[in-house]
């Protein structure tokens, strides 16, 4: 009996060890994606190809990396992992934002124009719950979205097809940057809450006539749960990874607009700050030191890079808004 128990214990330990190494392998984050451009027969770059391709490549990378899409897995070791699923969700949120702006802005010449059907369907499919594992599963819907994005990409690459367009204009780019500002602002606040903050209520600041539906406290203590600190960190890291991919593509498709506004340096500054968010984390765990204590706080370091990237996005928005 004792020999049998030892065998069971040894087998369990071996399975656990294998599961640990598999989870480590599956937790390796993908490298940032370089933009891919395409030229017409006349040697001109196809406007919108790089941005669309970046969105496609970002989603394909999330689905095809080691372990595939982990957020909806119901079996070990995936069910015990939370860092990579958080990374996936952060990148997915940025992809949804870009898909929305492509449908509403980039593919339309004016407010009265018709939305592109492929982009509308792709955006809808990207919005399925990322943890869905029954029919339809998240992976199947995201792959359908990729197919629709590839159809749109093929149509804008066909010079004989005038039904699909990608308009690289300053006002269109500004609309996406506004979404980026909101996303980065939210990420920065959540990261900063790792040490807890007593925040004043500024919801109605700047407008004496402003009102809100229900009253709220003048200040509130905001603090991320100790169990969620690493999730917020890796969600932010995934969001920055996807945004880095998109910014590099925007630099290609909107090159003329950026040059005219003398805004190339501002975009490169955003890219530089986002690249810093992808540096290797050498610590085996996300540390959560307080203030200027002995232990580092990885969340605050990430918040610093995100805030600086957001400040650069605001500067770029102002430049594009000028005549």
N, C-alpha and C positions, 0 to 999 in steps of 0.2 A: 504493500500500500504506500509506504514511504517513497519507494522508488518511483511509483506512478505519479505521486504528487510532485516529486522533483522534476520529472519529465514534463508535466503540465506547466510547472512554474518556468522551466527553461524555455519551453515553446512559447509561453506568453511573453517572456522577456525578449525573445528573439523577434516576435511579431511587433512588439512595442518599439524595439530598436530600429527595425526596418521602417515602421511607420514614421518614426522621428526623422530619419534621413530623407525619406520621401517628402515629408512636409517641409524640410529645409530646402530641398531641391525645388519644390513647387513655389517656395516663397521668394525665389530669385526674381528681382524686378527687371522688366524689359528695358533695354537701352532706348534713349530717345530716337525718334524716326527722322531721317533726313528727308527733305522735300523732294518730290519727283515732278519735273515739268515735262511738257510735251510741246513740240513745235508743229506748225502747219507745213504744208508742202512749200510755202513761200518763206519758211524760216522764222515765222513769228510765233511767239509763245501763245499757247491756247489759254486764254483767260479763264481762271477758275479751276483748271485741271489740278494744280498743285494742292489747293485747299480741299477739293473733293477727294483727291487721292490720300491726303493726310488723314481725313476722317475715316476713310475706308481702311487704311493701314492701321490706324489706332484701334479700331474695333476688331480687325482680324488678329492683331497682335494679342489683344486681351483674350480672344477665344482660342487661339492656337498656341499660346505659351505653355510651358510645362504644367500639366495638370488641367489645362483648359480653364473654363469659367468655373470658379470655385464657390462663388457666392450662394449658389443654390444646391450644392452637393449635400446629400443626406447620409453619406457613408464616411467612415474614418479613412484617412486621417483628416480629410477636408473639413468635416463637421467640427473638429477641434481647432481649426485654424481661423484666425480673425484678421490678421494683418493684411494678407493678400486680398481677401474679399473686400476689405475697406479700401485698399488701393484701387481695386476694380470699380467700386462704386464712385470714388472720386473722379476717375477718368471718364466713367459713363456720364456723370453729371455734366462735365464739360462738353462731351460729345453731343448730348441732348441739346445744350445751349447753342452749339454751332449749327446743328441740324435745324433747329427752330429758326435761326437767323437766315440760314440759307433758303429756307422755305418762304419766309416773310419778306426778306430784304434782298439778298444777293441775287436771287433768280427772278426778281420782279423789277420792272422799269419804273413803276409808279404805284400808288396806293390802289388804283382802280384796275390794275392788271390782274390776270388770273394766276393763281398759285400753281406751281409745277406739280403734276399729279404724282410723279415718282418721289419727289422730295416730301410731299405731304404724307404719303404712305410710309416712307422710310422713317420720318419723324415719329409717326404714330407707333410704329413697331419698336422703336428705341425706348418708348415710354412704358413698356411692360415692366412689371415689378421685377427687379434684378434677382430676387430670391425665388422666383417662380420655377418650379421643377415639374409640375404636372403639365398636361397638354393644354395650351402650347407652352413649351419650356422657354426660358429666357434665351437660351442659346439659339433655338430655332427661329425665334422672332428677330434676334439680332442678325442672324445670317440672312434672313429675308431682307432686312433693312440694307445690308451690304449689297445684295444683288440689285436692289432698286437704286442705290447710289451709283453702282457701276453702270446701270442703264442710263442714268442722268449724265454721268461722265462721258459715256460713249456718244450721247446726243450732242453735248456741247463741243465735242471734238470733231463732229461732222460739220464741215463748212457748208454743206448743202441743206442742213437741218436748221431752220430758223425758229423752231418751236421751243427750243431749250436755250436759255441764256444764263450767263453769269456776269453781273454788272459790277465791275471794280470801280466804285465811286467812293469819295470821301464820306458822304452821308451814310452810305450803306455800311462802311467799315465802322463808323462811329456807333451805329446801332449795336453792332456786335460788341464793341469795346464797352458799352454801357452795361451789357450783360456780364462781361468779364469783371468789371468793377464791383458789381453787386456780389458776384461769386467770391472774388478775392477778399472783399470786405468781410463777408460772413466767415470765411475760412480763418482770417486773421483774428477775429474776435473769439472764435471757438478755441484756437490754439492758445491765445492769451489767457483764457479761462482755466488753463491747467493749474495755475497757482492760486486762483480765486481772486476776484476783483469786486470792489464795491462800486458799482456803476450808477451814475446819476441818470435820471430819465430825461432824455433830450428829444423825445418823440415829437413834441409840438414846437420845438425851438425854431425861431425865425418867422413865426406867423402868429400874431396875436389873436386872429380870428379862427385859428385851427381848432378843431374839436376831435375827440375820439369816442368810440361807442361806449366803452366802459372805463371807469377810473383805474389808474395804476399807481403804484408806490413811487415816491420821489427818487428812491434809490433802491437797489437790490444787490444782493450778494450772488455773483455768478461764479460757479466753480464746476469744472468737469469732474465727473466721478473718476476715482482712481482706476476703476476697471475699464474706463473708456478712453483714457489718455492715449494709449498706443493706437486705438482705432482712429481717433481724430487725427493723430499724426500721420498715419499711413493713408488715410483718406485724402488729406491735404497733399501728401506726396504724389498720390495718383492723379489728383486734379492738376497739380503743377506739371506733371509729366505730359498729360494730354494737351494742356495749354501750350507747353513748349513746342510740341509737334505742330500745333495749329499756327502759332506765331511764326515759326520758320516758313510755313507754307504761305502765310499772308505776306511775308516779306517778298516772295516771288510774284504772287498774283497782283499785288497792289504796289509794285515797284514804282510805276510812273506816278501814281497818286502821292506816294511818300516822297518821291524826289521833288515833285512840284511844291509840296508843303514844307520841304526841307526837314522832313521828320524821320529820315532813315536812322539817325543816331538814337532817337527816342525809342524806336522799335528794337534796335539792337540792345539797348539798355534793359528793356523788358526781358529779352531773350537771355541776357547775361544773368539777371537775377533768378530767372527760372532754372537755368542750368545749375546754379548754386544749390537749389533745392534737391537736386538729384545726386549730390555727392554721397559717397559711401558712408553708411552709419556703422562705425566700427564697434560700438557698444553692443553687447548681446541683448540688451533690452533698452527701451525708451526711458531715459532718465527724466526725473521730474523734480530737480532741485528748486529751491526757493530763493528768489532774489539773487544776491551776490554770494550765495553759500558755496560750500566746498564741492557740491555735486552739480554737474551741468543740468540744464533744462533744455532738452531737445525741442520741445514744443515752442519755446520762446525763440530759439534760434531759427526755426522754420517760420515762425510768425514774422520775424525780422525780414527775411527774404521775401515773403509774400507781401508784406506791407510796402517794401521798397518797389516791388514789381507793380503793385497797385498804384503807387504814387507815379510811376513812370507811365502807366496806362492813362492816368488822369492828364498828365502832361501831353501825351500823344493825342488824347481826345480834344484838348484845347487847341493844339496846333491844327488839327484837321477841321475844327470849327471856324478857324479864321479864314477870311476871304483870300 
